[in-house]
């Protein structure tokens, strides 16, 4: 009986006590995981003997320390050929040699500017002409230029180099020199023969620099009508201009309504809008931040070519359109290793345009003339643009381009609408779907040229909002 009870007790202990191997497994799992499961208490491990501890230490010291894997870095070379190329150019200005063969009208009388009481002691206006003035002196057409253009709109005997509007002017062309006496002048503030910052102040014998007075589009118009007085032309057959020239032609019709028979404004506006002002501000900023600008007095020192180059690169992005560049460049890449220098062909094109232009135009002239464009508002001095446009009494053609981002087409639509609201019943609006953006007026001979030729050569019955209106039709 006692024996049976003892065997039952041993059997019960065997059922409730884990085997030795199971105990070791649980102890190992607990050591690896940092602890056992709920309620589990790890067992203390036996401490090694002193001799055993010393042997282990000697064995560890004999093993080499594990070395970390080396970290790899393979970066970009810090030499930039495109940057070095620009730095080593050492540009010298060439704008004084760009144009030749022009004539200069010089007024010895002081020229009073519109703003800040500015006065020029004398005035120079560079100009060129094509065709013959008729006996009645009534066939003159004045071509007003854009920001950086010179008076050389077409080649002639004194300068056979093709002009910037070569295909638009000449016998049988859009502006037909068989019929018209054509005049083109360099705007004051420029650097191609007319008075500007690079001109010498006759009172000091030194270039004006930034002492040159601030000029406006109105000052440009007034100086050009002094030229017309000098040529003995009382009334223009037409005042024609694109971009800044479109502003000038419009204002000519407003300031001198009795001396302009008709106006053509191409890619112009009634007032500059904030986006175009912002783009021109950035260009001026680039120039004025160039350390060589020297507050505009660099004519006897280092030329601020780098600032001028970047300014032109910014401007170039506004002259064409995205659709044209998609067709022309797309995402085509330049051959060679990818770097921070130009990778795409469009980058190389922008770089080239900046490099080509930076010495051909005076940086100070860009500052002054771009500022004049920003200030333009046909409503200046009037209660509204409509009231300002009531002064334009002659027939007018407004041409806009759908892809233009510098002078968006809504500005030309707005101008035509405002002219109608001002009472002008002889407004012709012509809109082109060219892909060439703002530069369409330089490139689209078919669209722009056809519009100009038709408007200049058609005998108009209407007389704008003047008193001699005969019927409701614009043209015969």
C-alpha positions in Angstrom: 0.0 0.0 0.0 2.8 2.4 0.9 4.6 1.4 -2.2 1.7 2.2 -4.4 1.2 5.6 -2.7 4.9 6.4 -3.3 4.7 5.5 -7.0 1.6 7.7 -7.4 3.5 10.6 -5.9 6.5 10.1 -8.1 4.2 9.9 -11.1 2.5 13.2 -10.1 5.9 15.0 -9.7 7.0 13.7 -13.1 3.8 15.2 -14.7 4.2 18.7 -13.1 8.1 19.1 -13.5 9.6 19.9 -16.9 12.2 17.7 -18.3 15.8 19.0 -18.1 16.0 19.5 -21.9 12.8 21.5 -21.9 14.0 23.6 -19.1 17.2 24.4 -21.0 15.2 25.3 -24.1 13.1 27.8 -22.2 16.1 29.3 -20.6 17.8 29.8 -24.0 14.7 31.3 -25.5 14.4 33.7 -22.6 18.0 34.8 -22.9 17.7 35.5 -26.7 14.4 37.4 -26.4 15.3 39.4 -23.3 12.9 37.6 -21.1 10.4 34.8 -21.1 6.7 34.8 -21.4 4.3 36.2 -18.8 5.2 35.0 -15.4 8.5 33.6 -16.5 11.5 34.2 -14.3 15.0 33.5 -15.8 17.3 31.4 -13.8 20.7 32.8 -12.7 23.5 31.4 -14.8 26.6 29.9 -13.2 29.6 32.2 -13.0 32.7 30.8 -14.7 35.7 29.9 -12.7 38.6 32.3 -12.5 40.8 30.2 -14.7 38.1 29.7 -17.3 37.4 33.5 -17.3 41.1 34.2 -17.9 41.2 31.8 -20.8 38.2 33.3 -22.4 39.7 36.8 -22.1 43.0 35.6 -23.7 41.1 33.9 -26.5 39.1 37.1 -27.2 42.2 39.3 -27.2 43.8 37.0 -29.8 40.9 37.4 -32.3 41.2 40.5 -34.6 38.6 43.3 -34.1 35.9 43.2 -36.9 36.5 46.1 -39.4 33.4 48.1 -40.6 32.8 48.0 -44.3 34.2 51.1 -46.1 31.6 53.8 -47.1 31.6 54.7 -50.8 31.2 58.2 -52.2 31.3 58.9 -55.9 30.2 62.5 -56.5 30.3 65.1 -59.2 33.3 66.9 -60.5 33.5 70.5 -59.4 34.7 71.9 -62.6 32.1 73.6 -64.8 33.3 74.2 -68.3 30.2 76.3 -69.1 30.9 78.6 -66.2 34.6 78.9 -67.0 33.8 79.7 -70.6 31.7 82.7 -69.5 34.3 83.8 -66.9 37.2 83.8 -69.4 35.4 85.7 -72.1 36.2 89.1 -70.8 33.5 90.7 -72.9 34.0 94.2 -74.3 31.0 96.2 -75.5 30.5 96.3 -79.2 27.1 98.1 -79.4 28.7 101.3 -80.6 29.9 99.4 -83.7 26.7 97.4 -84.4 25.0 100.0 -86.7 26.5 102.3 -89.3 25.1 104.4 -92.2 22.5 106.2 -90.1 21.9 110.0 -90.0 21.6 112.0 -86.8 19.2 114.8 -86.2 20.7 117.0 -83.5 18.6 119.6 -81.6 20.7 122.2 -79.9 17.7 123.1 -77.7 17.3 121.6 -74.3 14.9 118.6 -74.3 12.6 118.5 -71.4 11.6 115.0 -70.2 8.3 114.1 -68.8 9.4 113.0 -65.3 11.4 114.4 -62.4 12.1 117.7 -64.2 14.8 116.0 -66.3 16.4 118.0 -69.0 18.9 117.0 -71.7 21.2 119.9 -72.8 20.8 118.7 -76.4 19.1 115.9 -78.2 20.4 113.4 -80.8 18.0 111.2 -82.8 19.6 108.6 -85.1 17.4 107.6 -88.1 17.4 106.0 -91.5 15.0 106.4 -94.5 13.9 104.4 -97.5 11.8 105.5 -100.5 11.0 109.0 -101.7 9.0 111.7 -100.0 6.3 113.0 -102.4 5.7 116.6 -103.2 2.9 117.0 -100.7 5.0 115.3 -98.0 2.0 113.1 -97.2 3.4 109.6 -97.8 5.6 109.2 -94.8 5.4 106.1 -92.7 7.2 106.0 -89.3 8.4 102.6 -88.0 8.7 102.6 -84.2 11.1 100.0 -82.8 11.0 97.5 -80.0 13.2 97.7 -76.9 16.6 96.8 -78.3 16.2 97.4 -82.0 18.1 100.1 -83.9 17.2 102.3 -86.8 18.5 99.8 -89.4 15.2 98.2 -90.3 16.3 97.5 -93.9 19.5 97.5 -95.9 20.5 100.5 -98.1 23.5 101.8 -99.9 25.1 103.2 -96.8 24.6 100.0 -94.9 24.0 96.9 -97.0 23.6 94.6 -94.0 20.1 93.1 -93.8 17.9 95.1 -91.3 15.7 93.7 -88.5 12.6 94.1 -90.7 14.3 93.5 -94.0 11.5 91.5 -95.6 8.7 93.8 -94.5 10.1 97.0 -96.1 11.0 97.6 -99.7 9.5 97.7 -103.3 6.3 95.7 -103.4 6.7 94.7 -99.7 4.3 95.1 -96.8 5.5 98.7 -96.4 6.0 99.4 -100.1 8.8 101.9 -100.7 7.4 102.5 -104.2 4.6 104.3 -102.5 5.9 105.4 -99.1 8.7 107.3 -97.6 9.8 105.1 -94.6 11.5 106.4 -91.5 12.9 104.5 -88.6 14.6 106.0 -85.6 16.6 104.7 -82.6 14.6 105.5 -79.4 16.1 108.0 -77.0 17.6 106.1 -74.1 19.1 103.6 -76.6 22.7 103.1 -77.6 22.6 103.2 -81.4 23.1 106.9 -82.1 20.3 108.6 -80.2 20.9 110.3 -76.9 21.2 107.7 -74.1 23.2 106.7 -71.0 26.3 105.8 -73.1 26.2 109.2 -74.8 28.5 111.9 -73.7 27.1 114.8 -71.7 28.2 117.9 -73.6 28.6 119.8 -70.3 31.0 117.3 -68.8 32.5 115.4 -71.7 31.8 112.2 -69.9 29.1 109.5 -70.5 25.8 110.2 -68.8 25.6 106.8 -67.2 22.8 106.8 -64.7 22.7 110.6 -64.5 20.7 110.3 -67.7 17.2 111.4 -66.9 14.4 108.9 -66.7 12.6 108.7 -70.0 9.1 107.7 -70.9 7.3 106.4 -74.0 5.9 110.0 -74.3 9.5 111.3 -74.4 10.3 108.9 -77.3 7.2 110.1 -79.2 8.1 113.8 -78.6 11.7 113.4 -79.8 10.5 111.6 -83.0 8.1 114.4 -83.8 11.0 116.8 -83.5 12.7 114.7 -86.1 9.6 115.0 -88.3 9.7 118.8 -87.9 13.3 118.7 -89.0 12.3 116.6 -92.1 9.5 119.0 -92.9 6.8 116.4 -92.5 3.7 117.8 -90.9 1.5 114.7 -91.0 2.3 111.0 -91.2 0.5 108.6 -93.5 0.9 106.1 -90.7 2.5 105.4 -87.4 3.5 101.7 -87.2 5.1 99.8 -84.4 5.5 96.5 -82.7 6.0 95.7 -79.0 7.4 98.9 -77.4 6.8 100.3 -80.9 3.2 99.4 -80.6 3.0 101.5 -77.5 4.8 104.4 -79.3 2.5 104.3 -82.4 -0.6 104.3 -80.2 0.6 107.2 -78.1 1.7 109.1 -81.3 -1.9 109.0 -82.4 -3.0 110.2 -79.0 -0.5 113.0 -78.5 -0.5 114.2 -82.1 -4.0 113.4 -83.4 -3.8 116.0 -86.1 -0.4 114.7 -87.4 -1.2 111.0 -87.7 -3.5 109.7 -90.4 -3.6 106.1 -89.2 -2.0 103.8 -86.6 -0.9 100.2 -86.6 -0.1 98.7 -83.1 1.3 95.2 -83.2 1.6 93.1 -80.1 1.2 96.3 -78.0 -1.2 97.3 -75.2 -3.0 100.2 -73.5 -0.9 99.8 -70.4 1.8 97.4 -69.1 0.5 94.6 -66.9 2.1 93.1 -63.8 3.5 90.0 -65.3 5.5 91.8 -68.0 6.6 94.4 -65.4 7.9 91.6 -63.2 9.9 90.0 -66.1 11.5 93.3 -66.9 12.2 94.0 -63.3 14.1 90.7 -63.0 16.2 91.7 -66.0 17.1 95.0 -64.5 17.9 93.3 -61.2 20.4 91.0 -62.9 22.3 93.9 -64.4 22.2 96.0 -61.2 23.5 93.1 -59.2 26.5 92.6 -61.4 29.5 93.9 -59.4 30.8 95.5 -62.6 27.7 97.6 -63.0 29.2 100.2 -60.6 25.9 102.2 -60.2 25.9 102.6 -64.0 29.3 104.2 -64.4 31.3 101.3 -66.0 32.2 102.9 -69.3 35.8 103.3 -68.3 36.0 100.1 -66.3 34.9 96.5 -66.4 31.8 95.7 -68.4 28.8 94.1 -66.6 28.5 91.4 -69.2 27.4 88.6 -66.9 24.4 90.4 -65.6 23.5 91.5 -69.1 23.7 87.9 -70.3 21.4 86.6 -67.7 19.0 89.5 -68.3 18.8 88.5 -72.0 18.3 84.9 -71.1 15.3 85.8 -69.0 14.0 88.0 -71.8 14.4 85.2 -74.4 12.0 83.0 -72.5 9.3 85.6 -73.0 9.9 86.2 -76.8 8.9 82.8 -78.1 6.2 80.2 -77.2 6.0 76.8 -75.6 4.4 75.2 -78.6 7.2 76.4 -80.9 9.9 75.2 -78.5 8.2 71.8 -78.2 8.4 71.4 -81.9 11.9 72.9 -82.2 13.6 71.4 -79.2 11.3 69.0 -77.3 13.4 67.2 -74.7 16.4 66.7 -77.1 19.7 66.5 -75.2 23.2 67.6 -75.9 25.7 64.8 -76.4 28.0 64.3 -73.4 28.1 63.6 -69.7 25.2 64.9 -67.7 26.3 67.8 -65.4 25.0 71.0 -63.9 25.9 72.7 -67.2 23.3 72.7 -70.0 21.9 69.2 -70.7 19.0 70.0 -73.0 19.2 71.8 -76.3 16.7 74.4 -75.1 19.2 75.3 -72.3 22.0 75.7 -74.9 19.8 77.9 -77.0 19.0 80.2 -74.1 22.7 80.3 -73.2 23.6 81.2 -76.8 21.1 84.0 -77.0 22.4 85.6 -73.9 26.0 85.3 -75.0 25.3 86.8 -78.5 23.4 89.7 -77.1 25.2 90.8 -74.0 27.8 93.0 -75.7 25.5 94.3 -78.5 23.4 96.4 -76.3 24.2 98.8 -73.5 23.0 97.5 -70.1 22.0 101.0 -69.0 19.9 101.4 -72.1 18.1 98.2 -71.2 17.4 99.6 -67.7 16.0 102.9 -69.0 13.9 101.6 -71.9 12.5 98.7 -70.0 11.5 101.1 -67.3 9.7 103.3 -69.8 7.8 100.3 -71.0 6.7 99.5 -67.4 5.5 103.1 -66.9 3.4 103.1 -70.0 -0.3 103.7 -69.5 -2.5 105.4 -72.1 -4.7 106.6 -69.3 -2.0 108.6 -67.5 -3.3 112.1 -66.7 -6.9 111.0 -67.5 -9.7 109.4 -65.5 -9.5 106.2 -67.4 -7.9 104.4 -70.4 -11.1 105.1 -72.4 -10.8 108.8 -71.8 -7.1 108.6 -72.8 -7.9 106.8 -76.0 -10.5 109.3 -77.0 -7.6 111.4 -78.3 -6.9 108.8 -81.0 -9.2 110.1 -83.8 -7.7 108.2 -86.8 -8.4 104.7 -88.1 -6.3 102.1 -86.2 -5.3 98.5 -86.7 -4.6 96.4 -83.7 -2.7 93.1 -84.3 -2.5 90.4 -81.6 -0.8 86.9 -81.4 -2.5 84.1 -79.6 0.8 82.5 -78.4 2.3 85.8 -77.1 3.2 85.5 -73.4 4.9 88.8 -73.0 2.1 90.9 -74.4 -0.8 88.4 -74.1 -3.5 88.5 -76.8 -6.1 89.6 -74.3 -4.3 92.9 -74.1 -4.8 93.5 -77.8 -8.4 92.5 -77.5 -8.8 94.8 -74.6 -7.2 97.7 -76.6 -9.6 97.2 -79.5 -12.5 97.1 -77.2 -11.4 100.2 -75.3 -11.0 102.1 -78.6 -14.6 101.2 -79.5 -15.8 102.4 -76.1 -13.8 105.6 -76.7 -15.9 106.2 -79.8 -13.5 105.2 -82.5 -15.5 103.5 -85.3 -12.6 102.7 -87.5 -10.9 100.0 -85.4 -9.6 96.9 -87.3 -8.6 94.0 -85.1 -6.4 91.3 -86.5 -5.5 88.2 -84.5 -2.9 85.6 -85.6 -2.6 82.0 -84.4 1.2 81.9 -85.1 3.3 79.7 -82.8 6.2 82.2 -82.7 4.9 84.1 -79.6 5.9 87.8 -79.2 8.5 87.5 -82.0 5.8 86.8 -84.6 6.0 90.4 -85.7 9.6 89.7 -86.8 8.9 86.3 -88.5 5.4 86.0 -89.8 5.6 87.8 -93.1 2.4 86.3 -94.4 0.2 87.1 -91.4 1.7 90.4 -90.2 2.8 91.6 -93.6 -0.5 91.0 -95.2 -2.4 92.9 -92.5 0.0 95.9 -92.6 -0.1 96.1 -96.4 -3.8 96.0 -96.6 -4.3 98.6 -94.0 -1.7 101.0 -95.4 -2.8 100.8 -99.0 -6.6 100.7 -98.6 -8.3 104.1 -99.0 -10.2 104.6 -95.8 -13.6 106.2 -95.7 -13.8 106.3 -91.9 -12.0 108.9 -89.9 -11.9 107.3 -86.5 -13.9 109.3 -84.0 -13.2 112.5 -85.8 -15.8 114.8 -87.3 -15.6 113.7 -90.9 -17.2 110.3 -90.7 -19.0 109.4 -93.9 -20.5 106.0 -93.3 -20.3 103.0 -91.1 -17.8 101.0 -93.1 -14.1 100.8 -92.4 -12.9 100.3 -95.9 -13.9 100.9 -99.5 
